[in-house]
Amino acid sequence: MTPEINTQDWQQAFIATNLLAIGYNAWNGFLQGDSYGTLRERGVIVCSTNAPTISVSGESFQAHFVPRCRLAAFLNAWLAAPDTVLLQRHFMNAHILQAVDNYNPHTDVVLLLEYGEQASFFLLRNLPITPPLCYEIVCKEWVEFQPLHTLLIEEKI
């Protein structure tokens, strides 16, 4: 197997394993809208596995929603970072912006996955669990997603 195939397998496994968290963050970010919280806005989920947190509940990663209104500046800043190998040609910025402008936030997610010194762009379409459903599941089962020390503090109160 080539390293590229192994990387693709790893990326697909990461997305499949974390689909609920990715969908939740995508829908939550969409619902938050603009900086005033008044307009829903499409955007990108950025997941970084560069600084995972390992605890008794497993490994976690950083995920952020970048709304469309801030995406061009975000991509330009990320590309300027000397240690990020992402989208070596500027036409890719336009491709990502176009994908964000056209995806359906009810069924799709635009994901930038950072790993090591590389990052990959994914347009996840027609997900088996939609972002609104991911959001609903996480909100209903929020206790399950809380760190163990938070649960212990809440039980003592």
C-alpha positions in Angstrom: 0.0 0.0 0.0 1.2 3.5 -0.7 1.3 6.2 1.9 -1.5 8.1 0.1 -3.9 5.1 0.3 -3.1 4.7 4.0 -3.7 8.5 4.6 -7.1 8.2 2.8 -8.0 5.2 4.9 -7.1 7.1 8.1 -9.1 10.2 7.0 -12.2 8.1 6.1 -11.9 6.2 9.4 -11.6 9.6 11.3 -14.6 11.0 9.6 -16.7 7.8 10.1 -15.7 7.6 13.8 -16.3 11.3 14.5 -19.3 11.9 12.2 -21.6 12.8 15.1 -19.2 15.5 16.5 -18.5 16.8 13.0 -22.2 17.1 12.2 -23.0 18.6 15.5 -20.4 21.3 15.1 -21.5 22.0 11.5 -25.1 22.5 12.5 -24.3 24.4 15.7 -22.1 26.8 13.7 -24.7 27.2 11.0 -27.3 28.0 13.7 -25.0 30.6 15.3 -25.0 32.6 12.1 -23.3 35.9 11.7 -21.4 37.6 14.5 -24.7 39.0 15.8 -26.4 35.6 15.8 -29.2 36.9 13.6 -28.5 35.2 10.3 -27.7 31.6 9.6 -24.6 31.3 7.6 -22.8 28.4 5.9 -19.2 27.7 6.8 -16.5 25.1 7.3 -15.7 22.7 10.1 -11.9 22.8 10.8 -10.7 19.7 12.7 -7.2 19.5 14.0 -5.6 16.3 15.2 -2.3 18.0 15.9 -2.9 18.4 19.7 -5.3 15.7 20.8 -6.4 15.4 24.3 -6.2 11.9 25.8 -8.3 11.0 28.8 -10.2 8.1 30.2 -13.0 8.7 27.7 -10.6 8.5 24.8 -9.0 10.9 22.4 -10.5 14.2 21.5 -9.6 16.8 18.9 -10.1 20.5 18.3 -13.0 21.5 16.0 -14.0 25.0 15.0 -16.7 26.4 12.7 -15.5 29.1 10.4 -18.4 31.1 8.9 -18.3 32.0 5.2 -17.9 35.7 5.9 -14.5 34.9 7.6 -13.4 32.0 5.5 -11.3 33.8 2.8 -9.3 35.5 5.5 -8.9 32.3 7.4 -7.7 30.4 4.4 -5.2 33.1 3.4 -3.8 33.2 7.0 -3.6 29.4 7.1 -1.8 29.3 3.7 0.7 31.9 5.0 1.7 29.7 7.9 5.1 28.2 6.9 4.3 24.8 8.4 1.0 24.2 6.8 1.0 22.3 3.5 -2.5 23.0 2.3 -3.8 23.9 -1.1 -0.6 24.9 -2.7 -2.4 26.8 -5.4 -4.8 29.7 -4.9 -7.5 28.3 -7.2 -8.2 25.9 -4.3 -9.4 28.8 -2.2 -12.0 29.6 -4.8 -13.0 26.0 -5.0 -13.5 25.8 -1.2 -15.4 29.1 -1.1 -17.6 27.9 -4.0 -18.3 24.6 -2.2 -19.3 26.5 1.0 -21.6 28.8 -1.0 -23.4 25.8 -2.6 -23.5 23.0 -0.1 -26.8 22.1 1.7 -26.2 22.6 5.4 -29.2 20.3 6.1 -27.5 17.2 4.5 -23.8 18.1 3.9 -20.7 19.3 5.7 -17.6 21.1 4.4 -14.6 19.8 6.4 -10.9 20.8 6.6 -9.0 18.2 8.4 -5.5 19.1 9.7 -3.1 16.4 10.5 0.6 16.9 11.0 1.9 19.5 8.6 -0.9 18.7 6.1 -4.6 19.4 5.7 -7.3 18.0 3.4 -10.5 19.4 2.1 -13.7 17.3 2.1 -17.2 18.0 0.9 -19.2 15.4 2.7 -22.5 15.1 0.9 -25.8 13.3 1.8 -24.5 12.1 5.2 -26.2 9.1 6.7 -26.8 11.1 9.8 -27.7 14.7 8.9 -26.1 17.7 10.7 -29.5 18.6 12.3 -29.9 15.1 13.6 -26.3 15.0 14.9 -27.1 18.2 16.7 -30.3 16.8 18.1 -28.6 13.6 19.3 -25.8 15.4 21.0 -28.1 17.9 22.7 -30.4 15.1 24.0 -27.4 13.1 25.3 -25.3 16.0 26.4 -24.4 14.3 29.7 -22.7 11.5 27.9 -20.4 14.0 26.1 -19.3 15.8 29.2 -15.9 15.2 30.7 -15.9 12.8 33.7 -14.7 15.5 36.2 -17.6 17.8 35.2 -20.1 14.9 35.9 -18.5 14.3 39.3 -18.8 18.0 40.2 -22.5 18.1 39.1 -23.3 15.0 41.2 -21.9 16.6 44.4 -24.0 19.7 44.0 
